[in-house]
Amino acid sequence: ANDSMTEYTINSEAGMKALTLIKDLADKGMLEKGTDIVAGDEIKLFAEKVLSMSICWGTSAAKNNPLSFEPFFLPFPSEDGTPKLEYLVNGFCVFDNQDTARADAAKKLIDFLCNDEEYGKKNVVATGAFPVRQSYGNLYENNADYELLASWTKYYAPYYNTMPGFANMRKQWWGMLQDILTDKKTVEVALTDYTAESNKGI
């Protein structure tokens, strides 16, 4: 996306270069094309040692998928040597089901889980995630992997998940990758079409 988060822009020169590299690596067998799997499948295949690396593996996956081996973590490489990492902000929501008392009770529970001095921290640790508030400090002392991952917050890229049209963009993303990896479209055509269709949802 552009810096103002008003337009999807992966049909840029850098985007073309990145997807061309992915296509080349997949064609050479260095990356699994994975055209018939979703993220959960990739995590399972990594945990079963079918895949030697995973871009979907993370602290939440580690909570639910015990491993028989010791993984190690690497930030995505970049041309200038400074990684830019994609991340997810986890949170709660309350659905409007026309029951005010129930909604108020849910809000009180959420407030407790997020703001209680003791259980706020325990809630974050239970998810295997990292706190958004710095006042919580280091919740994973003596856990070298988690301390390493926490140190990478300085590499976080802009958070585009809340952009208008995000749901439509994700749908277009899946189709675009399929088109490139199955040779249905060239990288240039696929990214041009993808960008146009994604921006229709904004």
N, C-alpha and C positions, 0 to 999 in steps of 0.2 A: 504494500500500500504506500501511497505518498505520505509525506511527513504530516500533513494536516488530516490524514485519515478520511479523505473524501473520495478516494478513487483507488481501485485495485490496479497495480502497475507491473505485474510480473512479466509482461511482454517487453520489458526493458532489455537493454543489452546484457545486464548482469543476470536477469532472469533467464534469458535465452541460453547464456553460457552455462548456468547451473543445470538447467534441464537437459541440455545437450550432454553434459558430463554424466548425469544420472543415466541417460539412455545408453551412452557408450559403455559405462560400467556394467549395466544390466545385460547388454548384448554380449559382453565378454565373460559373463557369468560371475563377475565379482560382486554383484548385487543381485538378490532375488527379485524378480519382477513382481511377484506377489499380486498378480492381477485378479486372483480369485480369493483373496483373504482380506480381512479387516484388521484393525489394530489389535483387538483381543486375540485373534489367531496368531499374529506375529509374536505377541508376548508369550503365548503358550509354546510356540515353536522354539523361541529362544530359551525358555525354561527347560524344555526337553532336549536342548543341545542340538536341535536340527539346524538352527541358524546360529552363526558365530557372533553376530552382533544384532543390536536392536536400537531403532530410534524411538520406539514407543516405551521402552523399559524405563521405569522411574521408581520413586520411593513408594508410590501407591501400589504399583504392580508388585513390588517386592513384598508388600504386606500380605498379598493374596496368592503369591506364587513362590513357594519355597524352592530354593535352588540346591542342587547337589554339587555346585562349583562356586568359586569366588569370582564375581564379576568385577570389572574395573570400569571407571567412568572417564569419558573424554568429551570435551566440548566440541561442537561442530567446528571444523577448520574454516578459515577464511583467508582470502588473498592478502589482506593487510596484517594478518597475524592476530587480530583481536576478534574473538568469537562474538557472534550475536545469537543469543539463545531464545528460542520460543518457550513460553511457559504458560501455565494455566492458573488462574485465580479461582480457588474453590470457595464456595459459600453456600448459604442457605436461601431458601425462598419460601414464601407463604402463598398458597393458591387461594384465590377468592372463590370459596364454595358456598357463599351466601350464609355462612354461619359465623357471626361476629365473635361469639364466645370462643369458638374453636380457634379462630384466627388469632385472637388475643392470647390464648394459651400457647399457641405455637410461637408467637413473637416473644413471649416471656422465656420460653425454653431456649430460643435462639440467643436472646440477650444473655442468659445465664451461660450457655456454652461458649459464647464469644468473649464475655467480659468478666466472668468470675476469675478472681486472682489465681485460684488453684486449678479449677476445672477448665478454664480457658486454655491454659497451657497443656493440660492433659488431653484436651480435645484435639489440639494441633498434633501432638505426638501420636495419638491414636490413628490419625490419618496418614502418618508418615510424611506429612508435608512440612512446610516452613511458615512461620508466622509472618503476616504482613506488617505487624507492628514491631518496631525495633525494641520497644520496652520489654518485650518478652525475653530478649537476650538469646543466648545459645541454649537451645533445648536439647541438644544432642552432644553434650560434653563426653569426651572419650570415645566417640564414634567417628573414626577418621573419615569414613566415606561421607557421612552426612555433614561433617564440618567442611569437607572439600566442596560438596555440592552447595552448601550455604554460602561459601565464599564466591561462588559464581554469579550471585545475584547482580554483581556489577556489570555482567555481560548481557543482562536482559535487554532484549530488543523492544521496540514499542509494542504495546498490547493492542492488537487489532481485533481481538475476539468480540469486542463490543461495537464494532463499526456497523452502521446500517447495512443491511443486506448480507450479513455474515453467513446466515443459514443457507442462502442461495449460493454464495461463493463456495461453501464447503461442498455442496452438491456438484457444482461445476468443476471443482478441483478433482474430485474422484474421476469424473468422466474424462477430463483432460489427461490425467495420468494414464488412464486406460488407452486412450487414443495414441499417446506417444509410445508406450511400451509394447503395444500390439501392432505398431506401424500403420495404424489407420490414418494418422495424420503426421506430417512433419512437425518438428518442435515449433518452428515459426508459425505455422498455420494453427496448431493446437493452442499455443499461447495467445495468439491474436484473437481467436474465437473465444477462448476462455475469458480473457479480459473483457471483451465486449459483453458477453453474457453475464459475467459477474457484476459489472457496473450497471446493468439494467435493474438490478435489485436495490440499488442505492436510492 
